[in-house]
Amino acid sequence: MARVTWGFTASLDGFITGPNHDMSWMSGLGSLADGTVEDLASQVAVIISGRRGYDAAKAQAAERDELTSEAYGGAWEGTEFILTHRPEELAEDTTITAVNCSIAEVVDRARAIAGDRDIQIISADIARQALEVDLIDEMQVFVAPIFLGDGTRVFDVPGGRRVYWELAEADEANMGAWFRRFRPRRQQDLTP
């Protein structure tokens, strides 16, 4: 069965975008080991993202570089679901499937088409919703050597919420990008 992964690059101070979903900060951060992006892209069948990120990508299309203008720098092929309260506004974009449903419902739809490949969430807010209903199997994170100071936080829950993670893998080929895979510690794992 397909895993549900949450993948992102974060700044050292915990942001995945700059203000207004700006992604220009990722330019000039250095490169990854040969084949890394293609390997990660090949594992993903379905991407689930949000409307704010979709709108920002469209608005910033002329300013984004090769890596940030498309998922996995264009190395990925698959189905992309955009969660939105107004799917009819995106009906003309045949490259995505806009849906108005819960995260559990869209994950069920994604599982039906993913086969053995992953379902990847690329939105902080949608990932937070998935964590609330225990849907995330793995977090894939690159940490970039930059402070942004503002933007979209990796995890933002007013009043706080603890989610414990355990290291599943450290990618030795991409030590400069500090690429790690973590698995959530389920509630039963936390009891002594």
C-alpha positions as CSV (number, residue, x, y, z in Angstrom):
1,M,0.0,0.0,0.0
2,A,1.2,3.5,-0.7
3,R,2.8,5.5,2.1
4,V,1.7,9.0,2.8
5,T,4.8,11.2,3.0
6,W,5.3,14.9,3.8
7,G,8.2,16.3,1.9
8,F,9.7,19.8,2.1
9,T,12.9,21.9,2.3
10,A,13.0,24.1,5.4
11,S,15.2,27.1,6.4
12,L,17.2,26.8,9.6
13,D,14.6,28.9,11.4
14,G,11.8,26.6,10.4
15,F,10.1,28.1,7.3
16,I,9.2,26.3,4.1
17,T,8.4,29.4,2.2
18,G,9.3,33.1,2.6
19,P,6.6,35.8,2.9
20,N,3.8,35.4,0.4
21,H,4.9,31.8,-0.4
22,D,8.1,33.2,-1.9
23,M,10.5,30.3,-3.1
24,S,13.3,32.5,-4.5
25,W,15.4,31.8,-1.4
26,M,16.0,28.2,-2.7
27,S,18.1,29.5,-5.6
28,G,21.8,29.3,-5.1
29,L,21.6,26.9,-2.1
30,G,23.9,24.4,-3.7
31,S,23.2,21.2,-5.5
32,L,22.2,17.7,-4.4
33,A,24.0,14.5,-5.3
34,D,23.4,13.4,-8.8
35,G,20.1,11.5,-9.2
36,T,18.7,12.6,-5.9
37,V,15.8,14.6,-7.3
38,E,15.0,12.0,-9.9
39,D,15.1,9.2,-7.4
40,L,12.7,11.0,-5.0
41,A,10.4,12.0,-7.9
42,S,10.2,8.4,-9.1
43,Q,8.8,7.2,-5.7
44,V,5.8,9.6,-5.8
45,A,2.6,8.8,-7.7
46,V,0.4,11.5,-6.2
47,I,1.0,14.9,-4.8
48,I,-1.5,16.7,-2.5
49,S,-1.1,20.4,-2.2
50,G,-3.1,23.4,-1.2
51,R,-4.7,26.4,-2.9
52,R,-2.4,29.1,-1.5
53,G,0.7,27.3,-2.7
54,Y,-1.0,26.7,-6.1
55,D,-2.0,30.3,-6.5
56,A,1.5,31.5,-5.4
57,A,3.2,29.2,-7.9
58,K,1.1,30.5,-10.7
59,A,1.6,34.2,-9.7
60,Q,5.4,33.7,-9.3
61,A,5.9,31.5,-12.4
62,A,8.2,34.1,-14.1
63,E,10.3,34.5,-11.0
64,R,10.8,30.8,-10.0
65,D,13.8,28.8,-11.1
66,E,13.9,25.4,-12.6
67,L,13.8,23.6,-9.3
68,T,10.8,25.5,-7.8
69,S,8.7,26.1,-10.9
70,E,7.5,22.5,-11.0
71,A,7.3,19.6,-8.6
72,Y,10.8,18.0,-8.3
73,G,12.1,20.5,-10.9
74,G,10.0,18.9,-13.6
75,A,11.3,15.3,-12.9
76,W,7.9,14.2,-11.5
77,E,4.9,12.8,-13.3
78,G,1.7,11.8,-11.7
79,T,-1.6,13.1,-10.3
80,E,-1.7,16.3,-8.3
81,F,-4.7,17.0,-6.0
82,I,-5.3,20.6,-4.9
83,L,-7.4,20.9,-1.8
84,T,-9.6,24.0,-2.1
85,H,-13.0,25.2,-1.0
86,R,-13.6,26.5,-4.5
87,P,-12.6,23.7,-7.0
88,E,-14.8,25.1,-9.7
89,E,-12.3,28.1,-10.0
90,L,-9.6,25.7,-11.1
91,A,-11.7,23.6,-13.5
92,E,-9.9,24.8,-16.6
93,D,-6.4,23.7,-15.3
94,T,-6.2,20.1,-16.7
95,T,-2.8,19.5,-15.0
96,I,-4.4,19.2,-11.6
97,T,-7.5,17.8,-9.9
98,A,-9.1,20.3,-7.6
99,V,-11.2,18.9,-4.8
100,N,-13.2,20.1,-1.8
101,C,-13.0,17.4,0.8
102,S,-11.2,16.3,3.9
103,I,-7.6,15.2,4.0
104,A,-8.8,11.6,4.7
105,E,-11.0,11.6,1.7
106,V,-8.3,12.9,-0.7
107,V,-5.8,10.4,0.7
108,D,-8.4,7.6,0.0
109,R,-8.7,8.8,-3.6
110,A,-4.9,9.0,-3.9
111,R,-4.5,5.5,-2.6
112,A,-6.8,4.2,-5.3
113,I,-4.4,5.4,-8.0
114,A,-1.0,5.4,-6.3
115,G,-0.3,1.6,-6.3
116,D,3.0,0.9,-4.5
117,R,4.3,4.5,-5.0
118,D,4.0,7.3,-2.4
119,I,1.4,9.9,-1.8
120,Q,3.3,13.1,-1.0
121,I,1.9,16.1,0.8
122,I,3.7,19.4,0.0
123,S,1.7,21.8,2.1
124,A,2.3,22.6,5.8
125,D,-1.3,23.2,6.5
126,I,-2.5,20.0,4.8
127,A,0.3,18.0,6.5
128,R,-0.9,19.4,9.9
129,Q,-4.4,18.2,9.0
130,A,-3.1,14.8,8.1
131,L,-1.1,14.6,11.4
132,E,-4.3,15.3,13.3
133,V,-5.9,12.1,11.9
134,D,-2.7,10.0,12.0
135,L,-2.2,9.7,8.2
136,I,1.5,10.6,7.8
137,D,3.8,7.6,7.5
138,E,7.1,9.5,6.8
139,M,8.5,13.1,6.8
140,Q,11.2,13.8,4.3
141,V,13.1,17.0,5.1
142,F,16.0,18.9,3.6
143,V,17.3,21.7,5.8
144,A,18.8,24.7,4.0
145,P,21.5,26.9,5.5
146,I,19.5,30.1,5.5
147,F,17.4,32.1,7.9
148,L,14.2,33.5,6.4
149,G,12.7,35.3,9.4
150,D,9.1,35.0,8.1
151,G,6.9,33.0,5.9
152,T,5.1,29.6,6.2
153,R,6.2,27.7,9.2
154,V,6.9,24.0,8.9
155,F,4.4,23.3,11.7
156,D,2.2,26.0,13.2
157,V,-0.5,25.1,15.7
158,P,-1.9,27.9,17.9
159,G,-1.5,26.8,21.5
160,G,1.0,24.2,20.4
161,R,0.8,20.4,19.8
162,R,3.6,17.9,20.3
163,V,4.3,15.4,17.6
164,Y,7.3,13.1,18.3
165,W,9.4,11.8,15.4
166,E,12.1,9.1,15.1
167,L,14.9,9.1,12.6
168,A,14.4,6.5,9.9
169,E,17.3,7.5,7.6
170,A,20.0,10.0,7.1
171,D,21.1,10.4,3.5
172,E,24.9,10.3,3.5
173,A,25.0,11.4,-0.2
174,N,23.4,14.8,0.7
175,M,24.9,15.7,4.0
176,G,25.3,19.4,3.0
177,A,21.5,19.5,2.5
178,W,20.9,17.7,5.7
179,F,18.4,15.3,4.1
180,R,16.6,13.1,6.7
181,R,13.6,10.8,6.8
182,F,11.6,10.6,10.0
183,R,8.6,8.4,11.0
184,P,6.0,9.7,13.5
185,R,6.0,8.0,16.9
186,R,2.5,6.8,17.2
187,Q,0.7,7.2,20.6
188,Q,1.2,3.5,21.5
189,D,5.0,4.0,21.0
190,L,5.1,6.8,23.6
191,T,3.7,4.8,26.5
192,P,6.4,3.3,28.8
